[in-house]
């Protein structure tokens, strides 16, 4: 899951960069807290959306694996039936 690790690192890095930028910016404490809250909510929503996308892709992959496994199982059963009929 290289993509998942990349996205996780990207989100964490973006959050850390955002927090540092806010803390070092020349604003009043109240403005900084409000901005920090807004950015935190934005980061949460972004990470939630990324997680949903990853989950959807993982479900698609699992469905594909299940389908291919079922197809392979059916082929093996057909081959066994053919061998029994010919023997």
N, C-alpha and C positions, 0 to 999 in steps of 0.2 A: 504494500500500500504506500508507495512512494509519493503519490499525489496527495494522500491524506496527511502525511507528515509534512510535505511542503506547505500545504494550505494551513496546517496548524502553526507551523513556524512563521508563516507570513502574517497570520492574524496576530500572533503574540508579538512579533516584531513591530507591526503597525501600531498595536496598542501601546507598547513601550515608547515608541517614538512620539506618539501623540501625547502621552502623559508628560514625557520630558519637555516637549515643546510647550505644553501648557504651563508647566511649572516654571519654565525659564522666561516666559513671555512677560512683558511689562504691563500687567493688568492688576486691578484691585483683587483682594482675596475673594470677595463675593462674585465678581465676574469670572475669576478663574474656577471657582467651585461650580458655578453654573455651566461654564463651558466644559469642564471636566465631566460633569454629569451627562451633558448632551453627547459628548464624544463616547462615553462609556455605553450609553444606550445604543448609539449608532454601531459601535463595535459589537455589542451583543447581538443586535439584529443581523449584522453582516455575518457573524460566525454562525448564527442560527440558520440563516439561509444557506451558507456553505455546507453545514452539516446535513441539511435536508437534501441538498443536491448530491452529496456523497452517498447518503443513505439510499436515494433513488437509484443511483448508478450501481451500488452494491446489490440492491434487490434485482435489478435487471440482469446483472452478471449471474446471480444465483439462479434466477429463472432460466437463463440460457443453459447453465450447467445442468440443471434438473432435466430440461428438455432433451439435451444431448445424451444424458445418462439413460433416460427412458428409451430413446431411440436405439442406443447401443444394446441395452437389455433386451429389447424386442428382436433385434437382429441376432443376438446370441441364441435366444429361444428358438427362432426360426431355423437357425443352423442345427441346433440340437434335434429339432423335430425332423429335419431333412435327413440327418445322420441315422436316426432311429428308423425312419421309413425305408432307407436304403439298406440297412444292415440285415 
